[in-house]
Each structure stands twice: as structure tokens, then as C-alpha cells.
């Protein structure tokens, strides 16, 4: 079972907005990696080097977006395509809008582990009864995502997949306020995390072990860049 993360930034400014001293996309990439997602794909416009610099040393692929006129859901499909190119065994993705930069690695882990037990459902975290992000979407839903009209936003994707029977939605109360409260609220003003201290499945993870074994003196490399296929 392989679950990727597709992090969506509508602009370089949204990707690089401050999140407690680091860029939003870097904070999310670190949370996704620590939570067990792989591969991690950042879909963001503006390949001028600033976003890549913010991601130096992170185990991610920076992908040029689909044509912006195709709308947000096209960016999700683009990210899934890149993730499948990185690992053809990817069977689900965490769709993670960059504005939800406070969602924690525990949430990613919980969604991934729930997917293992329920591989066909679309999994969505909640906090105090409100649905949030990231949402785990099975890769099998990709054809239905492509069929959505231009201008559809990520919430439309969730509703459409449920409405046409492509996937049932299952909500998980994970106690993470960062799944609902976005980067417009400073981290020190977030309500207290009230979820479980660790995932329900009691086993040891080794995610990030390769990074931990790397010398602190090793040079930081920028992320690989996936560009659109030539016309």
C-alpha cells in the first residue's frame, strides 16, 4: 500500500506564505513525510526557483501545474499523474491544499492507516464536526475527477465522487484543529490538539529513517522538477 501526498498551491505566494518560520509547502511536506506519505508532489505555479529553494533537502517532487484555466481539480489530477509516475504502485493520495498548513503528521498517519483497512473509501478528517483537509482519495477515482467541469474546486471533487457512487466518504474525528483552521490563523492561536496521542494501530514506523541517517553536514539538494509533457 502506497499513499502519496499532493500539495496544492494556487500561487507562489500561497506556497511561500509564512507558517511559523517556514514556507507553508515546506511545513506540509515535512508533515506528510513524517506521517508516512510517499511520494510527495507539490503542484505550484511559478518555476522561478523560490518554491524549489524553500523545499531544499525535502523528499518531494515539484510539479508544474496543469493549465490554470482548467481549474483546481485539474491540479489534483496533475499531482496524481506525477505521483503515479514516481511510483506506479500508488493507490491513494492525500489531497492537501497549501492553506491547511497546520494539519499534523499524526493526521496523515491516521488517514493512511485507515485506508489500509478501508481502501475503497474517500477518507476525510473532521474537527468538532466540521470536515477538513487533507482528504485521502483513492487513485481509482482519477477518471471521475477528470470528468468534472472546469472551475470545479476540491470540495466539488469530494461531493461529485460521492454523488456518482465512485467512492463512499468516511469521516474520521482526529482531533486536529489544523484540518479545519487554515494558515490565516497563527499557530499559537490554534485550539489544543485533542486527538489520540498515536494512531490506533500499535506498531513502529520507520518513515524518514533514510533522512535521519544522512549527515547534518551533507549539502541540501533542491527537489526534482516534473514539468508538463511537451505538446
Secondary structure, DSSP 8 states (H G I E B T S, - for coil): -EEEEEEEESSHHHHHSEETTEEHHHHHHHHHHHHT--SEEEEES--SSHHHHHTTTSS-EEE--S-GGG-HHHHHHHHHHHHHHH-TTEEEEEEEETT-TT--HHHHHHHHHHHHH-TTSEEEEEETTEEEEEEEEEGGGHHHHHTS-TT--HHHHHHHHHHTTS--EEEEE---GGGTS-TTS-GGGS----S-SS-SS-----TTHHHHTS-TTS-----EEE-----
